[in-house]
Amino acid sequence: MGVAPGAKNGSDPLSLVKQPYTSPTPKGGFLRISVRAELVLEHFDSRGELQNRVTR
């Protein structure tokens, strides 16, 4: 998604930035953050399925 490092038409034509998290197709989703007695971060994909959850 977007312009990859090293692309001539991008902002990093020499590929100096290392970007390990790219995907060939755009993906949606959202992040839900809850702060109460604990901090809860939840990442959902575009179908609303929970992908990752962290509690601190």
C-alpha positions in Angstrom: 0.0 0.0 0.0 1.4 3.4 -0.9 4.8 4.0 -2.5 7.5 1.5 -1.4 11.0 2.6 -0.3 13.2 2.7 -3.4 10.5 3.8 -5.8 11.6 6.5 -8.2 8.4 8.5 -7.6 8.6 8.2 -3.8 10.1 10.3 -1.1 12.9 7.7 -0.5 14.3 6.8 -4.0 17.5 5.5 -2.4 15.7 3.1 -0.1 17.3 4.5 3.0 14.2 3.9 5.1 13.6 0.3 6.1 9.8 -0.4 5.9 9.0 -4.1 6.8 5.3 -3.5 7.1 3.9 -3.0 3.7 1.1 -4.8 1.9 0.3 -5.0 -1.8 -3.4 -4.2 -1.2 -4.9 -1.6 1.1 -6.4 -2.9 4.3 -8.8 -1.2 6.7 -9.4 -1.6 10.3 -9.5 0.4 13.5 -7.8 0.7 16.9 -9.9 0.8 20.1 -8.3 2.3 23.2 -9.9 2.0 26.6 -8.4 3.6 29.7 -9.9 2.7 33.1 -8.1 0.8 35.8 -6.1 -0.7 32.9 -5.0 0.5 29.5 -6.5 -1.8 26.8 -5.4 -1.5 23.1 -7.4 -3.6 20.6 -6.8 -3.8 16.9 -9.7 -4.9 14.7 -9.6 -5.7 10.9 -12.0 -4.3 8.3 -14.5 -7.1 9.1 -14.5 -6.2 12.8 -12.6 -9.3 13.9 -10.1 -8.7 16.8 -6.5 -9.1 15.5 -4.5 -8.2 18.6 -5.2 -7.1 22.2 -2.8 -5.7 24.8 -3.6 -4.8 28.4 -1.3 -2.9 30.7 
